[in-house]
Amino acid sequence: MIEPLSSLRSILLHISCPMVNGLKQTQQRLRCINAGRPRAVLVLVSAMVLAGSSSASERRENPKTGMWIWQQEQSGFSIEFAQIHDDYVSAVFGSKGFTPEMLEKLSEYCFFGTVVRNSGQGPVTMRVADWFARTPDGRDQPLKTKTEWIADWASAGVPFRWLMLADDVTFEPGDWLQGFSSVKLDRGSRFDFHYSWTVEGQRHEAVIADVECPPVHLPPR
C-alpha cells in the first residue's frame, strides 16, 4: 500500500524548526512542523526526477543545513536518499508514544528520508528486504524493513505503523511514495547503497556509492 504523504518536505522539515533537548520540547517542535512556519527553507538544487535514463548518481548538500542528499534515476526507477539526524528521529517517534528504551533502539540505526518514483512506462515492484549497505570492509548490512519495525513496536506495546518506507510494493508509471529508510551502522559510517527493483518481470540493480550516515545533530553552520 502506498502511503499518501504530501511531499518530500513532510519528511525533511527537520531542517526548518528549532532543535529539541529531550522529549519535553517535542510537542513545541512538532507544532512548528505542522504549522508550516519553517525557520529555514529546504533548497533542492535540481529536479526530483532527472530527464532520460542515467545510472549516474548525484550528491548535493542542503545549503541551509549541511545535510547530504543522494539521487539516482535508472531504468524507470528514481530514488532520493536524504540524511535525517537523530534529534529529529527522536522528536518524531517520541511524540508517538515511544518509550526511552524504544528511542534508544532507534538511535542504533542511520535514518534517511527516501523518495521513490516510477519514471518508466510499466509497473515497478520493489522490496526493501533486498536492499543493503556494503561497508568498506566488504560487510553487507541489510536495511531494516517497515514490516520488521512494526513487529518490534507492537511487541513493545506501541502499535504504530507509519513513517517507514513501504517495503514490498508495486506502483504504476508516474506514481511515487516516500518514507524513512534505516540501516544499523555507526554514526559517520560510509557505505555503498545497493538497491534493486523489477520492471515487468525484469530485475534491475543499482548502487549509490559513498553514502554517509547522518549525524546525531545538525552540523553547525
C-alpha positions, 0 to 999 in steps of 0.5 A: 500500500502506498502511503499518501504523504504530501511531499518530500518536505513532510519528511525533511522539515527537520531542517526548518524548526528549532532543535529539541533537548529531550522529549519535553520540547517535542510537542513545541517542535512538532507544532512548528512542523505542522504549522508550516512556519519553517525557520529555514527553507529546504533548497533542492538544487535540481529536479526530483526526477532527472530527464532520460535514463542515467545510472549516474548518481548525484550528491548535493548538500542542503545549503541551509543545513549541511545535510547530504542528499543522494539521487539516482534515476535508472531504468524507470526507477528514481530514488532520493536518499536524504540524511535525517539526524537523530534529534529529529528521529527522536522528536518524531517517534517520541511524540508517538508514544515511544518509550526511552528504551524504544528511542534508544533502539532507534538511535542504533540505526542511520535514518534517511528520508527516501523518495521513490518514483516510477519514471518508466512506462510499466509497473515497478515492484520493489522490496526493501528486504533486498536492499543493503549497505556494503561497508568498506570492509566488504560487510553487507548490512541489510536495511531494516524493513517497515514490516520488521519495525512494526513487529518490534513496536507492537511487541513493545506495546506501541502499535504504530505503523507509519513513517517507514518506507513501504517495503514490498510494493508495486506502483504504476508509471508516474506514481511515487511514495516516500518514507524513512529508510534505516540501516544499523551502522555507526554514526559517520559510517560510509557505505555503498547503497545497493538497491534493486527493483523489477520492471515487468518481470525484469530485475534491475540493480543499482548502487549509490556509492559513498553514502554517509550516515547522518549525524546525531545533530545538525552540523553547525553552520 
